[in-house]
Amino acid sequence: MSHQRISAARGIAVVLFALAISIAAQVMAAGKVPKSVGPQGFLIWESPRTLPELAFEDEDGRPLTLADFKGKAILLNIWATWCAPCREEMPTLDSLQAQLGGEQFEVVALSVDHVGISVVEKFYRETSIQHLRQYIDPSTLATSTLGIEGVPTTLLLDHDGREIGRLVGAAEWDSPAMVDLMTRTIEGVPD
């Protein structure tokens, strides 16, 4: 076997090992066994999980909770402007919101930036984010409340506000497979 083939095989092994570790970490962090693994490693739980109360604010400083979105399927993305993978995936979340957002579905990009909503406003302006509303967790308790170990972490919530799946890490949210997963969630059949 040539040196190049050995290097390629090692590289593939490292990537597969990293993917396995990532999936295992998501399972351990959530404390649940997945029913299935969806696109890009998205874990779908065997049964929906009731979430604790989570308070945050919109761009106008209006207080909100996840209960304010009841009746919609929600893709809740916990992110920060200082997080490179978060910044990279944000345009795809914006595109997903443009495609599917409405009365039945919303992408809620919840920033945990300590500085406040001004850095989110600046980031949206600089990157031409047009379809996502601005949300901030001024208490920065979202990560501990939701059992999140790092950003970005994204939770998929059903129409009753229960977590039905989770992805730790960045994703290409407007990919056909992710759009299909979100469409099935809107229709009430995520797996």
N, C-alpha and C positions, 0 to 999 in steps of 0.2 A: 504494500500500500504506500502510495506516495506521501510525502510530507504535507502537501496541500490537502489531500483527502483526510489525513489524520486530523489536521487542524480544523477542517470543516466538520468532521464527525464530533470533535470535542466541542466546537461551538454550538452545534445542534444539541448535544447533551446538556450543555450549560443552560441553554434557553429552555429546554424541556424541564430541567430541574428547577429553574427559577419560576416557571409557570406553576409547577406542582407546589412549590413553597408558597407562592402567592395565593393559590386556591386554598391551601391548608390554613394559611394565616387568616383569610377571610372567614373560614368556617369557625376557627377558634375564637376570633374576635366577636363574632356574632353569637357564639355558643349554640349554634344550631347545625343540623345536618341538612345539606341541600337536597332537594328533590331532584333537581337537574342543574346542569351548568349550561347557561345560555351563551350567546355570542360574546366574544372577547372576555370570557371567564366570568360572566355575570351569573351569580348564584341565585337560583330560585328556591325559596324555602318550601318545605313539605306542607306547612300550614301558615297562614298569615300571622304576623306578630304584632300585638298591640304595642304602640310606642308610648313612652312617657310624654307628658306635656312639654312642649318646646315653645318658648317665647322668643320672638325676634321682631324686627321692624322693617318697614318698607322704606323707599327712598325719601318719603316725606316724614319719617319718624313715627308713623302710625303703628301702634303695637298690633302684632298678629300672632296667631298660633297655627299649628297644623290643622286644627279644627275649622279654621276659616276657609279651608280648601276642600272640606268634606263634599263629596259628590263628584269630585274630579279624581282621575288618576294623576298622581304626582311623581315626577322624577326629581327627587330632592338631592341636589349636588352641594356638598359641603366643600368649600374651596377658600383660597386666599390669593390676593394679588401678588404676594411674594413667592408663591409656589409655581415653579416653572411648568410642571405637567398640567397644573390647573389652567394656567394661561394658555397653554397649547390647545387644550380641549375646548375652551370656552367658545370659539367660533362654531364648533360642531354642535354644541348645546343650543346656540343661537339659531342655527339652521334647523335643528330638530323642532324647536319652538315655532319657527316660521312655518314648518310643514304641518305640525300636528296640534299646535296650541289652540285652545278655544274653550268652550264650555265643558268639554269632557276631559281635557288634559292640559297640564301646565308643567313646564320646567321651572323649578324654584331653585335658583342658584343662590345659595345662602353663604355669604362671605363671613369668615371668622377673623377678618382683619381687626387688629387692636386699634388702629388709627381711626376707624370709622368709615362712614359711607362715602366720604370725599375721595378716598383712594379708589373705590369701586366706580364712582362716577367718572373719574379720570381714566381708568382702565377701559371702561366701556366706550368712552369718547375716542381714545387713541386706537382702539381695535375695531371700531365701527360696529359694536354690538348694538343691534337695533330692536330685537324682538324679545329680549329678556328684561324683566323688571329687576330692579335693584333691591336686594334684601341683605340685611346685616344682622349679625348676632352681637349686640353691644356688650353682652355679658360674657361672650366667648365660652358659654357653657354647652353649646350644641355638641361639641365633640365628646365631652364626658357624658352628657345626657343620653346620647345615642350610641355610646360604646364605640366611638371612632378613635382609631389609633393614629391616623395620619390623613392628610389631604392630598389629592382629592379622594373622597369617598362618596358614593352615590347610592341612594336608597330608592327603590321603586315602591310606591305606595298605591294600594288599591283605592277604590272610590270611597271606602270607609276610613281611610287614613291609616290602614295597617300595612306594615312592611311585608312585602311579598318577595323581595329580592334585594341584593346588595352587590356592589362592585367596588373593590378597593383599587385605586389607581385610575389613570387616565384611560379614555376610550375615544373611539371615533363614533360619536353619538348619532350622527346622521348617516351612518352606513346602512345599506339595505337591511341587514340582519337586525340592527338595533331598531330601525324604524318599524320593522315587522314585529319585534318584541313589544314595543310601545303600543302599536296598533292592536295587538292581541290583548294587551292589558286594558286598553280603553274599552275593548269589547267584552272584557271580563274573563278572558282565557289566556293567562300569561305563559303557560307552558305549552 
